[in-house]
Amino acid sequence: LGAASAVPAHPGVGGLSTPFGQFPPLGSWDASAAEGEGPPLVAVLRPEQVTPASTGVLAEVVDAHPVAGGYAFAARLVPEGPVVLGRSDARLVAGAAIRLVVEGRPAFVPAEGGP
């Protein structure tokens, strides 16, 4: 398998809400559900899905190091959010403020302690 990041998610009107925005649901969906209703979920992100961009969620780099073909990094979503792992073509340094986006669709699983 490999490394992954988990960020909180919950069902809401129009999709599954995460710190990175909303993602459309798969399969049947009750679009009338109120925001925040339903079981807590976790969005599972592969590092190659989390990339720096000119727009997106504000984050602070907490660690970065070279890997084959680029750089791997860990960044904390601001303010005081979870740490996510990502990949970048550009060199990043600890303490740098960046914006992050998710490419593709995360996998959604029930949160620990959920139904």
MDAnalysis code that builds the backbone (N, CA, C; Angstrom):
import MDAnalysis as mda
import numpy as np

u = mda.Universe.empty(345, n_residues=115, atom_resindex=np.repeat(np.arange(115), 3), trajectory=True)
u.add_TopologyAttr("name", ["N", "CA", "C"] * 115)
u.add_TopologyAttr("resid", np.arange(1, 116))
u.add_TopologyAttr("resname", ["LEU", "GLY", "ALA", "ALA", "SER", "ALA", "VAL", "PRO", "ALA", "HIS", "PRO", "GLY", "VAL", "GLY", "GLY", "LEU", "SER", "THR", "PRO", "PHE", "GLY", "GLN", "PHE", "PRO", "PRO", "LEU", "GLY", "SER", "TRP", "ASP", "ALA", "SER", "ALA", "ALA", "GLU", "GLY", "GLU", "GLY", "PRO", "PRO", "LEU", "VAL", "ALA", "VAL", "LEU", "ARG", "PRO", "GLU", "GLN", "VAL", "THR", "PRO", "ALA", "SER", "THR", "GLY", "VAL", "LEU", "ALA", "GLU", "VAL", "VAL", "ASP", "ALA", "HIS", "PRO", "VAL", "ALA", "GLY", "GLY", "TYR", "ALA", "PHE", "ALA", "ALA", "ARG", "LEU", "VAL", "PRO", "GLU", "GLY", "PRO", "VAL", "VAL", "LEU", "GLY", "ARG", "SER", "ASP", "ALA", "ARG", "LEU", "VAL", "ALA", "GLY", "ALA", "ALA", "ILE", "ARG", "LEU", "VAL", "VAL", "GLU", "GLY", "ARG", "PRO", "ALA", "PHE", "VAL", "PRO", "ALA", "GLU", "GLY", "GLY", "PRO"])
u.atoms.positions = np.array([
    [0.837, -1.171, 0.000],
    [0.000, 0.000, 0.000],
    [0.886, 1.240, 0.000],
    [0.978, 1.945, 1.100],
    [1.818, 3.131, 1.130],
    [1.227, 4.203, 2.013],
    [1.881, 5.343, 2.013],
    [1.470, 6.458, 2.861],
    [0.156, 7.061, 2.374],
    [-0.605, 7.584, 3.308],
    [-1.851, 8.277, 2.991],
    [-2.137, 9.272, 4.101],
    [-2.968, 10.240, 3.790],
    [-3.409, 11.229, 4.776],
    [-4.901, 11.055, 4.993],
    [-5.351, 11.316, 6.194],
    [-6.769, 11.251, 6.516],
    [-7.224, 12.625, 6.982],
    [-8.279, 13.126, 6.357],
    [-8.847, 14.410, 6.765],
    [-10.326, 14.200, 7.060],
    [-10.880, 14.974, 8.003],
    [-12.289, 14.794, 8.346],
    [-13.197, 15.136, 7.172],
    [-14.317, 14.440, 7.117],
    [-15.310, 14.674, 6.068],
    [-16.683, 14.386, 6.654],
    [-17.696, 14.981, 6.046],
    [-19.066, 14.679, 6.461],
    [-20.022, 14.899, 5.290],
    [-21.119, 14.139, 5.292],
    [-22.114, 14.323, 4.246],
    [-22.778, 15.680, 4.387],
    [-23.175, 16.243, 3.285],
    [-23.889, 17.512, 3.296],
    [-24.639, 17.692, 1.993],
    [-25.321, 18.793, 1.885],
    [-26.080, 19.082, 0.682],
    [-25.117, 19.124, -0.505],
    [-25.355, 18.318, -1.488],
    [-24.557, 18.345, -2.700],
    [-23.295, 17.513, -2.695],
    [-22.965, 16.861, -1.590],
    [-21.775, 16.031, -1.627],
    [-21.155, 15.783, -0.275],
    [-19.892, 15.425, -0.310],
    [-19.129, 15.116, 0.889],
    [-18.165, 16.265, 1.143],
    [-18.307, 16.913, 2.293],
    [-17.515, 18.103, 2.620],
    [-16.217, 17.726, 3.319],
    [-15.125, 18.387, 2.896],
    [-13.805, 18.194, 3.490],
    [-13.151, 19.567, 3.613],
    [-12.007, 19.662, 4.291],
    [-11.294, 20.944, 4.299],
    [-10.889, 21.406, 2.894],
    [-10.847, 20.488, 1.939],
    [-10.482, 20.819, 0.563],
    [-11.703, 21.157, -0.299],
    [-12.865, 21.217, 0.299],
    [-14.090, 21.503, -0.442],
    [-14.974, 20.283, -0.524],
    [-15.973, 20.380, -1.404],
    [-16.929, 19.287, -1.550],
    [-16.560, 18.387, -2.720],
    [-16.876, 17.108, -2.546],
    [-16.680, 16.123, -3.592],
    [-18.012, 15.448, -3.856],
    [-18.319, 15.177, -5.120],
    [-19.585, 14.533, -5.422],
    [-19.621, 13.111, -4.859],
    [-20.783, 12.680, -4.424],
    [-20.905, 11.320, -3.903],
    [-20.941, 10.304, -5.038],
    [-20.682, 9.081, -4.703],
    [-20.846, 7.985, -5.644],
    [-22.139, 7.248, -5.301],
    [-22.775, 6.671, -6.293],
    [-23.983, 5.883, -6.044],
    [-25.160, 6.750, -5.679],
    [-26.141, 6.155, -5.012],
    [-27.349, 6.902, -4.636],
    [-27.024, 7.856, -3.499],
    [-27.693, 8.971, -3.500],
    [-27.380, 10.025, -2.531],
    [-28.633, 10.773, -2.160],
    [-28.833, 11.002, -0.882],
    [-29.967, 11.788, -0.415],
    [-29.540, 13.238, -0.382],
    [-29.839, 13.974, -1.449],
    [-29.405, 15.364, -1.569],
    [-30.142, 16.282, -0.611],
    [-31.171, 15.768, 0.072],
    [-31.912, 16.617, 1.004],
    [-31.287, 16.622, 2.398],
    [-30.256, 15.827, 2.616],
    [-29.608, 15.791, 3.927],
    [-29.049, 17.162, 4.276],
    [-29.258, 17.567, 5.514],
    [-28.740, 18.860, 5.962],
    [-27.229, 18.778, 6.133],
    [-26.567, 19.911, 5.952],
    [-25.110, 19.975, 6.111],
    [-24.725, 19.461, 7.493],
    [-23.786, 18.551, 7.541],
    [-23.302, 18.027, 8.815],
    [-24.080, 16.830, 9.322],
    [-25.203, 16.478, 8.679],
    [-25.946, 15.294, 9.100],
    [-25.267, 14.055, 8.555],
    [-25.519, 12.953, 9.180],
    [-24.961, 11.703, 8.711],
    [-23.716, 11.337, 9.493],
    [-23.222, 10.133, 9.254],
    [-22.076, 9.649, 10.026],
    [-20.792, 10.399, 9.661],
    [-19.899, 10.565, 10.641],
    [-18.613, 11.192, 10.320],
    [-17.803, 10.269, 9.419],
    [-17.106, 10.876, 8.491],
    [-16.296, 10.143, 7.538],
    [-14.865, 10.652, 7.570],
    [-13.997, 9.932, 6.901],
    [-12.620, 10.349, 6.710],
    [-12.339, 10.274, 5.209],
    [-11.755, 11.337, 4.672],
    [-11.297, 11.324, 3.283],
    [-9.840, 10.866, 3.303],
    [-9.543, 9.812, 2.569],
    [-8.196, 9.256, 2.516],
    [-7.538, 9.752, 1.225],
    [-6.392, 10.412, 1.385],
    [-5.691, 11.030, 0.257],
    [-4.316, 10.411, 0.071],
    [-4.000, 10.041, -1.140],
    [-2.660, 9.581, -1.478],
    [-1.774, 10.820, -1.641],
    [-0.485, 10.746, -1.301],
    [0.385, 11.922, -1.418],
    [0.389, 12.538, -2.818],
    [0.328, 11.722, -3.856],
    [0.357, 12.278, -5.207],
    [-0.915, 13.040, -5.573],
    [-1.975, 12.925, -4.753],
    [-3.207, 13.685, -4.977],
    [-3.129, 15.093, -4.393],
    [-2.239, 15.316, -3.437],
    [-2.147, 16.601, -2.729],
    [-0.980, 17.382, -3.327],
    [-1.302, 18.493, -3.998],
    [-0.261, 19.251, -4.692],
    [-0.408, 20.747, -4.439],
    [0.710, 21.480, -4.458],
    [0.648, 22.941, -4.339],
    [-0.017, 23.544, -5.578],
    [-0.714, 24.663, -5.355],
    [-1.386, 25.368, -6.448],
    [-1.488, 26.844, -6.078],
    [-1.900, 27.658, -7.029],
    [-2.041, 29.095, -6.761],
    [-3.297, 29.391, -5.956],
    [-4.264, 28.494, -6.001],
    [-5.474, 28.614, -5.181],
    [-5.608, 27.318, -4.401],
    [-6.427, 27.322, -3.395],
    [-6.642, 26.110, -2.617],
    [-6.593, 26.405, -1.136],
    [-6.429, 25.364, -0.362],
    [-6.437, 25.446, 1.091],
    [-5.065, 25.908, 1.579],
    [-5.062, 26.869, 2.487],
    [-3.818, 27.378, 3.053],
    [-3.211, 26.332, 3.988],
    [-1.888, 26.154, 3.881],
    [-1.172, 25.185, 4.706],
    [0.234, 25.697, 4.973],
    [0.860, 25.126, 6.002],
    [2.248, 25.450, 6.331],
    [3.083, 24.181, 6.212],
    [4.144, 24.251, 5.457],
    [5.032, 23.103, 5.280],
    [5.721, 22.807, 6.613],
    [5.638, 21.550, 7.060],
    [6.314, 21.163, 8.295],
    [7.541, 20.296, 8.021],
    [7.605, 19.697, 6.822],
    [8.756, 18.886, 6.444],
    [8.757, 18.743, 4.924],
    [9.926, 18.692, 4.338],
    [10.055, 18.479, 2.891],
    [11.396, 17.834, 2.603],
    [11.414, 16.927, 1.642],
    [12.664, 16.279, 1.264],
    [12.569, 15.781, -0.178],
    [13.731, 15.667, -0.840],
    [13.727, 15.199, -2.229],
    [13.338, 13.723, -2.321],
    [12.615, 13.410, -3.370],
    [12.305, 12.030, -3.741],
    [12.491, 11.933, -5.249],
    [12.509, 10.752, -5.762],
    [12.697, 10.568, -7.208],
    [11.681, 11.403, -7.983],
    [12.185, 12.285, -8.831],
    [11.317, 13.076, -9.689],
    [10.679, 14.283, -9.036],
    [11.104, 14.674, -7.839],
    [10.510, 15.860, -7.211],
    [10.756, 15.893, -5.720],
    [9.750, 16.352, -4.997],
    [9.864, 16.524, -3.551],
    [8.625, 15.988, -2.864],
    [8.845, 15.382, -1.705],
    [7.754, 14.961, -0.835],
    [7.664, 15.971, 0.292],
    [6.452, 16.232, 0.756],
    [6.304, 17.178, 1.858],
    [5.163, 16.774, 2.778],
    [5.220, 17.322, 3.979],
    [4.125, 17.238, 4.935],
    [3.744, 18.675, 5.247],
    [2.448, 18.965, 5.251],
    [1.986, 20.331, 5.523],
    [0.758, 20.280, 6.412],
    [0.703, 21.214, 7.361],
    [-0.449, 21.317, 8.269],
    [-1.432, 22.321, 7.689],
    [-2.685, 21.887, 7.538],
    [-3.722, 22.799, 7.065],
    [-3.933, 23.887, 8.112],
    [-4.100, 25.114, 7.662],
    [-4.232, 26.270, 8.553],
    [-5.712, 26.601, 8.705],
    [-6.205, 26.904, 9.871],
    [-5.502, 26.941, 11.157],
    [-5.626, 25.607, 11.889],
    [-4.559, 25.108, 12.393],
    [-4.501, 23.914, 13.238],
    [-5.269, 22.726, 12.691],
    [-5.153, 22.498, 11.413],
    [-5.809, 21.352, 10.795],
    [-4.910, 20.133, 10.813],
    [-5.344, 19.087, 10.135],
    [-4.515, 17.891, 10.072],
    [-3.287, 18.105, 9.192],
    [-2.299, 17.262, 9.388],
    [-1.120, 17.254, 8.531],
    [-1.415, 16.321, 7.360],
    [-1.120, 16.785, 6.151],
    [-1.304, 15.978, 4.955],
    [0.033, 15.807, 4.251],
    [0.167, 14.686, 3.566],
    [1.371, 14.397, 2.794],
    [1.108, 14.726, 1.339],
    [2.113, 15.290, 0.669],
    [1.925, 15.653, -0.725],
    [3.194, 15.524, -1.525],
    [3.074, 15.840, -2.815],
    [4.201, 15.811, -3.742],
    [4.259, 17.133, -4.494],
    [5.464, 17.540, -4.839],
    [5.664, 18.792, -5.552],
    [6.827, 18.656, -6.523],
    [6.744, 19.351, -7.649],
    [7.875, 19.437, -8.574],
    [8.887, 20.464, -8.073],
    [8.392, 21.445, -7.318],
    [9.247, 22.521, -6.816],
    [9.738, 22.197, -5.402],
    [10.917, 22.692, -5.084],
    [11.483, 22.504, -3.745],
    [10.686, 23.327, -2.748],
    [10.334, 22.712, -1.620],
    [9.628, 23.396, -0.544],
    [10.492, 23.354, 0.709],
    [10.302, 24.339, 1.595],
    [11.064, 24.378, 2.834],
    [10.105, 24.477, 4.014],
    [10.520, 23.897, 5.138],
    [9.708, 23.948, 6.354],
    [9.416, 25.396, 6.729],
    [8.189, 25.661, 7.119],
    [7.760, 26.996, 7.509],
    [7.109, 27.783, 6.385],
    [7.257, 27.324, 5.148],
    [6.676, 28.046, 4.009],
    [5.158, 27.919, 4.009],
    [4.492, 29.014, 3.673],
    [3.039, 29.005, 3.492],
    [2.751, 28.638, 2.039],
    [1.876, 27.654, 1.853],
    [1.510, 27.220, 0.504],
    [0.000, 27.009, 0.443],
    [-0.502, 26.865, -0.747],
    [-1.907, 26.487, -0.956],
    [-1.909, 25.110, -1.597],
    [-2.872, 24.288, -1.160],
    [-2.932, 22.910, -1.629],
    [-4.286, 22.580, -2.248],
    [-4.254, 21.733, -3.251],
    [-5.471, 21.206, -3.854],
    [-5.382, 19.693, -3.886],
    [-6.544, 19.059, -4.037],
    [-6.615, 17.613, -4.200],
    [-6.959, 17.327, -5.650],
    [-6.128, 16.537, -6.283],
    [-6.381, 16.123, -7.661],
    [-7.088, 14.774, -7.625],
    [-8.193, 14.670, -8.318],
    [-8.959, 13.429, -8.306],
    [-9.887, 13.382, -7.108],
    [-10.447, 12.227, -6.881],
    [-11.429, 12.044, -5.815],
    [-10.822, 11.232, -4.680],
    [-10.965, 11.711, -3.436],
    [-10.482, 10.911, -2.305],
    [-11.326, 9.648, -2.142],
    [-10.797, 8.696, -1.400],
    [-11.590, 7.571, -0.932],
    [-12.222, 7.998, 0.390],
    [-13.476, 7.655, 0.597],
    [-14.159, 8.004, 1.833],
    [-14.465, 6.741, 2.612],
    [-14.111, 6.768, 3.905],
    [-14.357, 5.632, 4.797],
    [-14.962, 6.153, 6.085],
    [-15.679, 5.302, 6.843],
    [-16.229, 5.743, 8.129],
    [-15.111, 6.164, 9.073],
    [-15.367, 7.226, 9.833],
    [-14.395, 7.681, 10.831],
    [-14.330, 6.671, 11.962],
    [-13.172, 6.622, 12.610],
    [-13.012, 5.724, 13.758],
    [-14.058, 6.072, 14.794],
    [-14.716, 5.041, 15.318],
    [-15.756, 5.261, 16.299],
    [-17.105, 5.536, 15.669],
    [-17.169, 5.654, 14.337],
    [-18.434, 5.872, 13.641],
    [-19.173, 4.566, 13.479],
    [-20.374, 4.621, 12.885],
    [-21.164, 3.389, 12.709],
    [-20.534, 2.409, 11.757],
])
